[in-house]
Amino acid sequence: MLAELRPSTSTPSCTAALREHLLEPGEPDEELVPLLAELDARAATEGIDEETAKELLLRLREREVRRELATADLERTKELQEQLEKIRGDRGQPCRSRGYNPRPLSTDPR
């Protein structure tokens, strides 16, 4: 799923290197060790398990597709709409064409 997210041109090189390491694990470079430790600590502190990480990555992918959709030509628009439908299906959400109207996510439990 991480592989589907394209790194931005403004992504710092250390973040790009971390992404590559997560995609193809092996012995990390010295510069990655503190980043991996920070990532592990943040995941533990914020309670990010594998299912939560998947949901967060799907949200990122959905935002990426929506941004591209805003400027896409007609042919690409159809492809992107299909990708959005797949992402929503992976997230367990009905599609907009079936009456789905997304609401902003709230961290407030009320």
C-alpha positions in Angstrom: 0.0 0.0 0.0 2.9 2.4 0.8 4.3 1.7 -2.7 1.1 3.2 -4.2 1.9 6.6 -2.7 4.3 8.5 -4.8 6.9 10.5 -2.9 6.5 14.3 -3.4 9.2 16.3 -5.1 9.4 18.2 -1.8 9.9 15.1 0.3 13.2 15.3 2.2 15.8 12.8 1.2 15.8 11.2 4.6 12.0 10.6 4.4 12.4 9.2 0.9 15.1 6.9 2.2 12.9 5.8 5.1 10.1 5.0 2.7 12.4 2.9 0.5 13.6 1.0 3.5 10.0 0.3 4.6 9.2 -1.0 1.1 12.4 -3.1 0.9 13.5 -3.9 4.5 17.1 -4.8 5.1 19.9 -3.4 7.3 19.1 0.3 7.7 21.7 3.0 7.0 23.0 4.8 10.1 20.9 7.9 9.3 17.7 5.8 9.2 18.1 4.3 12.7 16.9 7.4 14.6 14.0 7.8 12.1 12.9 4.2 12.6 13.1 4.6 16.3 11.0 7.8 16.2 8.5 6.0 13.9 8.2 3.1 16.3 7.8 5.4 19.3 5.2 7.5 17.6 3.2 4.4 16.6 3.3 3.1 20.1 2.4 6.4 21.7 -0.5 7.1 19.3 -1.7 3.5 19.3 -1.1 3.0 15.6 -1.4 -0.7 14.9 -1.4 -2.4 11.4 -5.1 -1.8 10.8 -4.8 1.9 11.7 -1.7 2.3 9.6 -3.6 0.8 6.6 -6.5 3.2 7.2 -4.1 6.2 7.3 -2.4 5.1 4.1 -5.7 4.6 2.4 -6.7 8.2 3.4 -3.4 9.6 2.1 -3.9 7.7 -1.2 -7.5 9.0 -1.5 -6.3 12.6 -1.0 -3.6 12.1 -3.6 -6.1 10.7 -6.1 -8.6 13.6 -5.4 -5.8 16.2 -6.0 -5.0 14.6 -9.3 -8.6 14.3 -10.2 -9.0 18.1 -10.0 -6.8 18.7 -13.0 -7.1 15.4 -14.9 -8.3 15.1 -18.5 -11.4 13.0 -19.4 -9.6 9.7 -19.9 -7.5 10.0 -16.7 -10.6 11.1 -14.8 -12.3 7.8 -15.4 -9.2 5.9 -14.2 -9.0 8.0 -11.1 -12.7 7.6 -10.3 -12.2 3.8 -10.5 -9.2 4.1 -8.2 -11.3 6.2 -5.7 -14.0 3.5 -5.8 -11.4 0.8 -5.0 -9.9 2.8 -2.2 -13.4 3.4 -0.7 -14.1 -0.3 -1.0 -10.8 -1.1 0.7 -11.8 1.3 3.5 -15.2 -0.4 3.7 -17.1 2.7 2.6 -19.9 2.9 0.1 -19.2 4.9 -3.1 -20.5 8.3 -3.6 -22.5 7.1 -6.6 -24.5 5.0 -4.2 -25.3 7.9 -1.9 -22.1 8.2 0.1 -21.4 11.7 1.3 -18.0 11.9 3.1 -17.8 13.9 6.3 -14.5 15.2 7.7 -13.0 12.9 10.3 -13.1 14.1 13.8 -10.8 13.2 16.6 -13.4 14.4 19.1 -15.2 11.3 20.5 -18.5 13.2 21.1 
